[in-house]
Amino acid sequence: MLVLDAGAFVAVERGDRDVVALVKRERLAGRVPVTSGGVVAQVWRGGTGRQAPLARLLAGTDVIAVDDVLGRRAGMLLARSGQSDAVDATVVCLAGDGDDILTSDTGDLRALAEAAGIHVDLIPV
């Protein structure tokens, strides 16, 4: 599975062809990228103009709501890791062993993944 952090959306907004290619490869393999509603809040500013590519990416992405269960899992992960970014924690909570996370924040996500006990590939964007 491919999990998208805010950095992936910002990269697409800036026209990063490598990120677009990674997402396209995922879709061609029959898998839908995922992200959390918190990530959407970090990047969404209306979806027009420069954000048109971001809007297209979101249209083909499974956005997981930050509900009570995900919120509590993310909070417990923050407690274990000593980190403080709740959105980063939700992104890591969506991932499982062997998944890929596209992010511009590899350091914090690495610490969260280690605290979660999962092995993910953090792909810097």
N, C-alpha and C positions, 0 to 999 in steps of 0.2 A: 504494500500500500504506500502511496505517496501522500504525506501530510504537508500542508502548506502553512508556513508561518507568515507573518506580515511582510517580511523581507521578500518573499516570493512574489507577492502581489505588487509591491513597489518596483521590483525588477521588471515585471511585465509592463507596468505602467511606463517605465523608462525605455521600453523597447528591447529588453534583453532577450535575444534570440535563443540563447542556450536554455533559459528557463522555459520558454515557449516550447522548445523541442522536447524537453523532459516531460512536460505535461502532455504533449501530443503523444509521446511514446507510451505513457501510462494509459491514455484513453484508447489507443490502438490495441493495447493488450487487453482491453475489456475491463479496465479498472478505473474507477472514478476517484480523482483526488479528493481529499477531505481537509477541512479546516474547522475552526470553532467560530461561533458567533462573536466571540471577543476579538478575534483577528479581524473580522469584518468591521467591527466598530473602530478598530485602529486605522483602517485604510480607506473606508468608504466616505466619499465626500460628494456624492451625487451621481457618479457614473458617466458624466458627460465630458466632452473635450478630451483632455489627456487621460481621463479615467475610462474611456471607452474600451480599451483592451482589458482593463481590470474588470469591467462589467461583463465582458465576454468570458473571461476566466471564471468568474463567480457563477455564471450561468451553467457551467459544466462541472461545478464543484459541489460536493455534498457538504453543506454547512450544518455542523452539529450544534444544537442549542446547549448553552451552558445552563443546565438545569441543576436541581438540588444535588443529584448524584454526582455529576461531573464536577460541580463546584466543590463538593466535599472532598472528592478524590484529589482535586488540584490543591486544595487547602492543606490536606495531609502531606502531599508531596512537597509543598513549600516548607512545611514544618520539618520534614526529614532532611531536606536539602540545604536549608538555611538561605534559600533564595526568596525573592519578594515579588516577582512579576507573575501575577495570577494568569494572564493570558498565555505566557510561555508555559506555565504549568498545565493549562488545559490542552495545549498543543501536544505536549509530551504524553499526557494521559490518553490522547486519541491514538497514539502510536503503540505498536507491539514489537516484539522481537523481530528483527530483520527488515523492518520498515525503513523508508527513507523520509527524512524531513528536510525540506528546502527552507533555509533560514539565513538571515544575515547576523544571527546572534548565536554562533556555534558554542561559545564558551558557556553561557548560561544554560543552554539546552543540553549540553553535555553533562553538566553537573546535575540537572534535573533527571536526565535519563539514567545516570548512574544511581541516583537516589531511588529511582523507580525500579531499578534492577532489570532494565531492558537494554538490549543491544540494538541500537539504531545507527543508520548511516546518516550523518549530518552533512548535507550538501550545501556548501556556502554559496550564497548569491550576492 
